[in-house]
């Protein structure tokens, strides 16, 4: 029994360390609390054919999109309203500076997720 206690403690510590470990190299963690009507975005350059996996969840509905700008025009390859989560793989059709954007609508929202490679 005395041998099991140190083993159980080591296992608990290892599991706790894994749960709090940083995102894999190349992943951009997203963890933000937005006040009502506020916006958060994460942007990165993608060339045509490059992909990024992404996932996120929120404790309140938010509007979400992936967009890019060309001059004064804004293009939305992905646009979702009043979502509590989403994810998938986004592949760029053209080389652009793409932004993943969340907008809190009626109330504050806590958002967690990541944008990876």
N, C-alpha and C positions, 0 to 999 in steps of 0.2 A: 504494500500500500504506500509506503514512504517513497518508493521509486516512481510511482504513478503521479504523485503531486508535482514534482519538478517537470515531468514530461507534459503534464496537462498545462502548466504555466507557460512553458516554452511554446506549446502549440497555440495557446490563446494569444501570446504576444506576437507570434508570427502571423496569425490571422488578422490581428489588429493592424499590424504594420502594412500588410497587403491591402487592406481596405482603405488606408489613408495614403497609399503610395501615389506618386505623381502619375499623370497620364503618360502613355508610351511616348518615346522620343518622336518628335514631329507632330504630335497631337497638340491642339490648342484647346485647353480647358475653358469652358464657359461656366461661370458661376457669378450671378449678379442678381441683385434685388432692384427692381424698377418701381419707382413711384408711379401712380396713375398718370397716364398720358405721356410718360417718358419713354425714350428710345435707347436701345443699346445695339451696337453693331461691331462685328469683327470682320475685317477685310484682308484679302490676300490676292496676289496676282496668280492667275491661272492662264496657261497657254492652251490653245485649241487641243482638245483630246485629253487634257489632264483632269483627274478626278479627285474628289475629296469625299470621304465618308463623314457623315455627321449624325448626331442624335442629340435630343434635348427633351427636357420635361419641365413643366411649370405647375405651380400650385394654384394658378388662376388662368383663365383664358387670355391669350395674347395673340396679336397678329404677327405673322412670321413671313419673311420673304428672303430670297436670294436675288440680289439685283446688281446692276452695273450701270455706269453713266457713259454716255457719248455726247459730249458737249452739254447742252441743256436738257437732253432727253435721258430718261431713265427707263431701263428695260428690266423686266421681272421674269426670269426663267422659272422661278418658283414663287408662288404667292398663296398663302393660306391664312384665313381669318378665324379668329376666336378658337385657337388650338391650345391644348394642354400638353402637347408633345408631338414630335415628328422625328423623322430620321430617314436616311437612305444614302445613296451615292449620287453626288452631283458631278456631271461631266460637262466641262466647258465646250461650247461650240465654236467660240472664238477667243482669242487672247484678250483678256480684260482684267481689270481690278474688280473682283467680285466681293460683295459684302453680304454676310448673313446678318439679318436685322430682326429684332424683336421690339414690339411696341405694346406696352401695357395700356389697356383701354380704360375700363371703368374703375379698376382698383389696382393696388400694388401687386406685384408678382415676383416670386422667387424662381429663377431659371437656372438649371444645371444641365450640363452636357459637354460635348466636345466636337471639335472639327478636326478630322485626322487626315491621314494620307492614304 
